[in-house]
Amino acid sequence: MLSTKGSVSREVTRLRSSAMASQKKLQGLVAATVTPLTSDGKINLSVIGQYVDYLVDKQGVKNVFVNGTTGEGLALSSQERKQLAEEWVNQGKKKLEHVIIHVGALSLPESKELARHAAEIGASGISAIAPFFFKPTNKGALVAFLREVASEAPHIPFYYYHIPPLTGVKICIEDLLDGIKKQIPTFQGVKYSDTDLLDFAQCMDKYNKEQFLLLYGVDEQLLSALAVGATGAVGSTYNYLGQANNMMFQAYANQDFALARKYQFCIGEFLSFVFKLGFGVAQTKAIMTSLSGIPMGPPRLPLMSASEEFITKAKAKLDSLPFLTTYPAK
Ligand SMILES: CC(=O)N[C@@H]([C@@H](O)[C@H](O)[C@H](O)CO)[C@@H](O)CC(=O)C(=O)O
């Protein structure tokens, strides 16, 4: 009896692991989605279907990262995060390839609950930032936290979300990856939102055998990350500059480095312009509303809406760079 039970559960584990292995490999662009809000500040689930179609049909982006920084995940309640996760998974069925849910939170029980929920609803993967009020001060503490979170979703990939400019947690990823699979069996990679390309390159080189996925998260430097071997990227600008970034990926793959640089420089010109005006989640939402026609609404306090002046100037700048928004016919 016991051995039958044991072999059934081994079989279930084997099937689940092979389901994980057979999932299409995550590569290319992943849009860090914004969270649509109504004008009175409630989450607006009614436009997620339209949002999925816009990403797939107009931007050529088939992967999303939900409830992250751009999605104001840490400003949402757990209930809102779960509703958004469910809507993205449901609307993304048969259209999106990967729906990764960010489940990081300041409290471990909350993060575990969100991880469990994401697994139950059929998310393709989960990711978590380091808690940033009481911070882990060393690798052991960080891994212990992440292990507890990841173990709530034992059959889907886990990505550590490294974003030291916002969390203040600066544990070196080259060190973090050493032996991580033994501690977190579902560990798949890192969403790397930092400019430290030395650390990033060391990870690519040193852990080549493990085939970790290092998804780069600083859009204005993506080409540099491709040069050291990145095969995927998560970012806010892929919501509306997906096509241009896909072209850059393609040019790089074709070894047309002059064209790849042209895309990166042009993207850089736009971003450098908006950075000077003041750029963040609120401005990303405003740009998305203006370009996609989908009402993304205001950000949640304490973030403040982008000014009309910002929207006008950003739009005019994009219009002056048609290379970014017009594409050769397929
Ligand atoms: C700090 C920040 O928001 N970084 C963005 C970038 O995409 C960023 O908006 C872009 O590189 C422009 O600076 C992403 O790394 C964040 C992200 O992927 C997320 O929303 O989870």
The ligand as an SDF file (V2000), in Angstrom:
LIG
                    3D

 21 20  0  0  0  0  0  0  0  0999 V2000
   13.5790   50.7270  -12.0380 C   0  0  0  0  0  0  0  0  0  0  0  0
   12.6690   50.2440  -13.1150 C   0  0  0  0  0  0  0  0  0  0  0  0
   11.5110   50.5730  -13.1090 O   0  0  0  0  0  0  0  0  0  0  0  0
   13.1960   49.4520  -14.0270 N   0  0  0  0  0  0  0  0  0  0  0  0
   12.4170   48.9020  -15.1280 C   0  0  0  0  0  0  0  0  0  0  0  0
   13.0570   49.2450  -16.4410 C   0  0  0  0  0  0  0  0  0  0  0  0
   12.3120   48.6770  -17.4790 O   0  0  0  0  0  0  0  0  0  0  0  0
   13.0890   50.7520  -16.6290 C   0  0  0  0  0  0  0  0  0  0  0  0
   11.7880   51.2800  -16.5860 O   0  0  0  0  0  0  0  0  0  0  0  0
   13.7200   51.1310  -17.9450 C   0  0  0  0  0  0  0  0  0  0  0  0
   14.9920   50.5500  -18.0490 O   0  0  0  0  0  0  0  0  0  0  0  0
   13.8350   52.6540  -18.0820 C   0  0  0  0  0  0  0  0  0  0  0  0
   14.7470   53.1160  -17.1250 O   0  0  0  0  0  0  0  0  0  0  0  0
   12.3120   47.3990  -14.9770 C   0  0  0  0  0  0  0  0  0  0  0  0
   13.5490   46.8210  -14.6860 O   0  0  0  0  0  0  0  0  0  0  0  0
   11.3140   47.1020  -13.8730 C   0  0  0  0  0  0  0  0  0  0  0  0
   10.5640   45.9070  -14.1420 C   0  0  0  0  0  0  0  0  0  0  0  0
   10.9000   45.1270  -14.9770 O   0  0  0  0  0  0  0  0  0  0  0  0
    9.3240   45.6960  -13.3960 C   0  0  0  0  0  0  0  0  0  0  0  0
    8.4230   46.4690  -13.5540 O   0  0  0  0  0  0  0  0  0  0  0  0
    9.2380   44.7610  -12.6220 O   0  0  0  0  0  0  0  0  0  0  0  0
  1  2  1  0
  2  3  2  0
  2  4  1  0
  4  5  1  0
  5  6  1  0
  5 14  1  0
  6  7  1  0
  6  8  1  0
  8  9  1  0
  8 10  1  0
 10 11  1  0
 10 12  1  0
 12 13  1  0
 14 15  1  0
 14 16  1  0
 16 17  1  0
 17 18  2  0
 17 19  1  0
 19 20  2  0
 19 21  1  0
M  END
$$$$
